[in-house]
């Protein structure tokens, strides 16, 4: 599946960049970094490859992967006081593609002002204009067929999408029931969003999907960023390789310098060295865990689990917030088809 022929090609070796996690961000970064043929890039993914898997590619099967160990970490939270003491299920993708392989394919963009806030908080260049430019580099928008445009009264030429990227984005179909729903929203005073894909999504709009609208198959980080680049000699991807911790050495002023990672493979523990950077791209739940197991985090938390503290960083692993979905349904009277 890549130029890695075995663990012997990785264990004890050196790479310029080591990326922990072959999900949405990990594979995208790997594709970008390996554009430089003089740079050696390694991706370590804890799950399997799951290549050409119809369960992932068939767009209509979204949601069927939840709870299956091959595709999903299936985390559960501790009991939540304000949810009647219930535990919350956290589905997180496992395998190449990460959560982009098992999500509901919805493709939305945030309000421009939210992205501009990053720059306001002290990050020069992290603004909506730059964000939109980067997204357009990876997007390949597929406009809806003309008959759907007419029926839905949409003009996709006004939607802000890239046309030449690797990630397929489109509106696969618009059904009569959905058109009725938009009429109901209009009658209720709810207006369409002025620029749903260009910074102002306040209102209702047709949500794009990361889907090939010709084959109705999922477009995700594996198909968009890994498969087209898998034969690059400087890109190595090893699956079933579970990163355990980041290897570090003391740096100046009490800081740490990442020198490599330790990972499990085939029941054994291996290590690999990084000459430039170690990139943690294991998601909102796994990246903090790797840091904590590496001795980076809250002193009191690490002491309880017997991990020597290398850097007391209280914010690691804290303030996790998840967006919630609330669904409601009604039974219609018989006279409504």
C-alpha positions in Angstrom: 0.0 0.0 0.0 3.1 2.3 0.2 6.8 2.1 -0.3 7.0 0.6 3.2 7.7 -3.1 2.7 8.0 -4.0 6.4 8.7 -2.8 9.9 12.4 -3.2 9.2 12.1 -0.2 6.8 10.9 2.0 9.7 12.1 0.7 13.1 15.3 2.5 14.2 15.3 4.7 11.0 15.3 8.4 10.6 12.8 10.6 8.8 12.6 14.4 8.4 9.0 14.4 9.5 7.1 11.8 11.6 3.3 12.2 11.6 1.5 10.4 14.3 -2.0 9.7 12.9 -3.1 9.0 9.3 -6.4 10.8 9.4 -7.8 13.9 7.8 -5.0 16.2 8.8 -2.2 13.6 8.8 -2.6 12.5 5.2 -3.1 16.0 4.0 0.1 17.1 5.7 2.0 14.1 4.4 0.9 14.9 0.8 2.0 18.5 1.2 5.3 17.8 2.9 6.3 15.1 0.5 5.9 17.4 -2.5 9.6 18.2 -1.7 11.4 15.1 -3.0 14.4 15.7 -0.7 12.2 15.4 2.3 11.5 12.0 3.9 8.0 11.7 5.5 6.6 8.9 7.7 3.0 8.5 8.7 2.2 6.1 11.6 -1.4 5.0 11.7 -2.8 2.9 14.6 -5.6 1.4 12.5 -5.7 -0.5 9.3 -5.5 0.7 5.7 -9.1 -0.2 4.8 -8.4 0.6 1.2 -11.1 0.1 -1.5 -13.5 -0.9 1.3 -17.1 -0.7 0.1 -18.3 -0.1 3.6 -16.4 3.2 3.6 -16.8 4.2 0.0 -20.5 3.6 -0.3 -21.9 7.0 0.7 -25.3 5.6 1.8 -23.6 3.5 4.6 -22.7 6.5 6.7 -23.3 5.8 10.4 -23.0 2.0 10.0 -19.3 2.0 11.1 -20.0 3.4 14.6 -19.0 0.9 17.2 -17.1 -1.4 14.9 -13.5 -1.8 16.1 -12.1 -1.9 12.5 -13.3 1.6 11.8 -14.1 3.3 15.1 -12.3 3.9 18.4 -15.8 4.1 20.1 -14.8 6.2 23.1 -17.2 6.9 25.9 -17.0 9.8 28.3 -17.3 9.6 32.1 -20.8 10.1 33.3 -22.0 13.6 32.8 -23.7 15.4 35.7 -25.8 17.7 33.5 -26.9 14.9 31.2 -28.8 12.9 33.9 -25.6 11.1 34.8 -25.3 9.5 31.3 -22.1 8.7 29.5 -21.6 10.3 26.0 -20.5 8.1 23.1 -17.5 9.6 21.1 -17.1 8.1 17.6 -13.6 8.6 16.2 -12.3 7.2 13.0 -9.7 4.4 13.2 -7.6 3.6 10.1 -6.3 5.6 7.2 -8.6 8.5 6.7 -9.5 8.8 10.4 -12.9 10.3 11.0 -13.1 11.5 7.4 -13.6 7.8 6.5 -16.7 7.4 8.7 -18.3 10.8 9.0 -21.7 11.8 7.5 -19.9 13.5 4.5 -21.3 16.9 5.4 -19.0 19.8 4.2 -19.6 23.2 5.7 -17.6 26.3 6.2 -17.6 28.5 9.4 -18.4 32.2 9.7 -15.6 34.4 8.5 -15.6 36.3 11.8 -14.8 33.2 13.7 -11.7 32.6 11.7 -10.7 36.2 11.8 -10.8 35.9 15.6 -7.7 33.7 15.4 -5.7 36.6 14.0 -7.2 39.0 16.5 -6.0 36.7 19.3 -2.4 37.1 18.1 -1.9 34.8 15.1 -0.8 37.0 12.1 -2.0 35.5 8.8 -4.6 33.2 10.4 -7.6 34.9 8.9 -10.6 34.1 6.8 -9.0 35.2 3.5 -6.0 32.8 4.1 -8.3 30.0 5.3 -10.5 30.2 2.2 -7.4 30.3 -0.1 -6.1 27.1 1.5 -9.5 25.3 1.2 -9.8 26.3 -2.4 -6.5 24.6 -3.1 -7.8 21.2 -2.0 -11.4 21.4 -3.2 -12.8 20.1 -6.5 -16.4 21.3 -6.7 -18.9 19.3 -8.8 -21.9 21.6 -9.5 -25.4 20.0 -9.4 -27.0 19.0 -12.7 -28.8 21.8 -14.4 -32.3 20.3 -13.7 -31.5 20.3 -9.9 -30.3 23.9 -10.1 -33.6 24.9 -11.7 -35.8 22.9 -9.3 -33.9 24.2 -6.2 -33.5 27.7 -7.5 -29.8 27.7 -6.8 -26.9 29.3 -8.6 -23.7 27.3 -7.6 -21.6 29.7 -9.7 -21.9 32.1 -6.7 -20.6 29.4 -4.3 -17.0 29.9 -3.2 -15.3 26.6 -3.9 -12.1 25.5 -5.5 -12.4 23.7 -8.8 -9.0 22.0 -9.3 -8.2 20.3 -5.9 -8.2 16.7 -4.8 -11.2 16.6 -2.5 -14.4 16.0 -4.3 -17.3 18.3 -3.0 -20.8 18.5 -4.4 -24.5 18.3 -4.0 -25.4 14.6 -4.9 -29.1 15.2 -5.2 -32.0 17.3 -4.0 -35.3 15.5 -3.4 -38.9 16.8 -3.5 -39.2 16.5 0.2 -36.2 18.7 0.7 -37.7 21.3 -1.6 -40.9 21.2 0.5 -38.8 21.7 3.6 -37.2 24.9 2.2 -40.7 26.2 1.4 -41.8 25.6 4.9 -38.7 27.4 6.3 -39.4 30.4 4.0 -43.0 30.5 5.1 -41.8 30.5 8.7 -39.6 33.5 8.1 -36.3 31.6 7.9 -34.2 33.0 5.1 -31.4 31.3 3.1 -27.8 32.1 4.1 -26.3 35.0 2.2 -22.9 33.3 1.5 -22.9 29.8 3.0 -19.6 28.9 1.6 -18.0 32.3 1.7 -18.1 33.4 5.3 -21.8 34.0 6.1 -23.7 30.7 6.7 -26.4 32.3 8.9 -29.6 30.8 7.6 -30.5 27.6 5.8 -28.5 26.3 2.8 -27.9 23.2 0.8 -25.1 21.4 2.6 -22.4 20.0 0.3 -21.0 16.5 0.7 -17.5 15.1 0.3 -18.8 12.7 -2.3 -18.1 11.9 -6.0 -21.5 12.9 -7.4 -20.9 10.7 -10.5 -20.2 7.4 -8.6 -21.8 8.3 -5.3 -18.7 7.2 -3.4 -17.1 8.9 -0.5 -14.2 11.3 -1.1 -12.0 11.5 2.0 -8.4 12.0 2.9 -7.3 8.6 1.8 -8.7 8.9 -1.8 -7.8 12.6 -2.0 -4.4 12.8 -0.5 -2.9 9.3 0.0 -3.8 7.2 -3.0 -2.7 9.8 -5.6 0.7 10.2 -3.8 1.3 6.7 -2.4 4.1 5.9 -4.9 6.3 8.8 -3.9 9.6 7.3 -2.8 9.9 9.8 0.0 6.5 9.1 1.5 6.2 6.1 3.9 3.0 5.0 5.6 2.8 2.3 8.2 -0.6 1.1 9.4 -1.3 -0.9 12.6 1.4 1.1 14.2 0.2 2.6 17.5 2.2 5.6 18.7 2.8 5.3 22.4 4.8 8.4 23.2 7.0 11.2 21.8 10.7 10.8 22.6 12.2 14.0 23.8 15.4 15.6 25.2 15.7 18.7 27.4 16.1 21.9 25.5 16.9 25.5 26.4 14.9 27.4 29.1 13.2 24.2 30.3 11.7 23.3 27.0 11.7 19.9 25.3 12.9 18.9 21.9 11.1 16.1 20.1 13.6 13.6 18.7 11.3 10.8 17.6 8.4 8.5 18.7 7.9 5.1 20.3 5.2 2.9 18.8 3.8 -0.6 19.0 3.7 -2.9 16.0 3.0 -6.6 15.9 3.2 -6.9 19.7 6.7 -5.3 19.9 7.9 -1.8 20.8 9.8 0.1 18.2 11.2 3.6 17.8 11.9 5.9 15.0 13.9 9.2 14.8 12.8 12.6 13.5 15.5 15.0 12.2 13.1 18.0 11.8 9.7 17.6 13.4 7.3 15.3 15.1 3.7 16.2 14.2 0.9 14.9 16.4 -2.2 14.5 14.2 -4.1 11.9 16.2 -7.2 13.9 16.8 -8.7 15.9 19.6 -8.7 12.9 22.0 -5.6 10.9 21.0 -3.1 13.7 20.5 -3.5 15.0 24.2 -3.2 11.4 25.4 0.1 10.9 23.5 1.4 14.1 25.0 0.4 12.9 28.5 2.0 9.5 28.0 5.1 11.4 26.9 5.3 13.3 30.2 3.7 16.5 29.0 0.6 17.7 30.8 -0.8 18.3 34.2 1.5 17.3 37.0 -1.3 15.9 39.2 -2.8 13.8 36.4 0.5 12.3 35.3 1.6 11.6 38.9 -1.6 9.5 39.4 -0.8 7.3 36.5 2.9 7.0 37.2 4.2 8.9 34.2 7.3 11.0 35.0 6.6 14.7 34.4 8.9 16.2 31.8 6.9 19.4 31.2 4.1 20.6 33.4 1.6 21.9 30.9 -1.8 22.2 32.6 -3.9 22.8 29.5 -3.1 19.4 27.9 -6.2 17.1 28.0 -8.5 19.7 29.5 -11.5 21.7 28.3 -12.8 19.1 25.8 -16.0 20.3 24.2 -18.1 18.3 21.7 -20.9 19.6 19.5 -24.2 17.9 20.2 -26.9 16.9 17.8 -30.6 17.0 18.8 -33.1 15.4 16.4 -36.9 15.7 16.5 -39.5 13.9 14.4 -43.2 14.0 14.0 -45.8 11.6 12.6 -47.7 13.2 9.8 -51.4 12.7 9.3 -52.5 10.3 6.5 -53.5 13.1 4.1 -49.9 14.2 3.9 -48.0 12.0 1.4 
